[in-house]
Amino acid sequence: MTVSTATAKNIAKNGKRYLTETVSNHPFELAELASLIGRNIGEDGMRATAIPRLFLIRKSQLSEPMLTMYDPALCIVVQGRKQVMLADEVYVYGPEQFLVISVDLPVVGQVIEATPAEPYICLKLNLDPGMLSALMVELGQSLTRNQRAEQLRLGLSISPLAPPLLDAVIRLARLLEAPNDIPVLAPLIEREILYRLLSGEYGDRLRQIAMADHRLVAVNRAINWLKRNYASPFRIETVAREARMSPSALHHSFKSVTAMSPLQYQKQLRLQEARRLMLGQAMDAATASHHVGYESPSQFSREYSRLFGAPPSRDIARLKESVGTVAAD
């Protein structure tokens, strides 16, 4: 497996920003990690493991853009390359980089580099706020009042994968082939991984999660309300009341964390559910749009096309064709 060295880029294209990071090479370590994951996942898809919160992902061909709700997690692409889009930000990342999500976010993800010979392989570890908090207490870490006022940031970030973090992740993956060691050693290695994250450039963001910054808590209240009520008519006053913030304060904090307004967030939830209904339950576009709260089919079609790159009927036909191709293979 060959991993090229990339320089940091911030490229403007079609009105969106494409962000990458500077990386270095760890080909032998990544090859071992890819082999471990490959032996323990088998076919394409996502698989939960015997290690709590650890998931393995494999895909042997390119994928269509899919809007997915990302939970707070650490994701490491071991082989292949993936593109994720949050609002107007497009992030492309691959081997030797890791992605951290700190709040629930609707993200459009797409595997852009994968073949049967060298499939896309990814490791995902869901973040445990309780373990983060306990580790912070042990380390004596805290945020000052001024830091709390300054550190509310976007809930998605890509960073270079440093050797100590990669080493800990490999040792965690090795436990998949030593199941008797998992109950004792997995929690210790997971703590080390969280320690490495807290010690890195992403530390302030993770400390903010663990310490339940009041604005982040408010944003999470708003997110949870929107997830439960995405089909209801949108009123910022209602969401703000649920978040226990003023509408203007919520709008500012929400956009700082999610890169979108509460209304844009709700639209993405609606479109994600409509796409699932059309693909999984064979609903027509008009029925699906009404089910998720749209009153105007033409508005639904416009917003759907803007997000997924094609009108509903064409997009669903393309997805079904892609699924059929995978099944035939």
Disulfide bonds with the S-S distance in Angstrom:
none
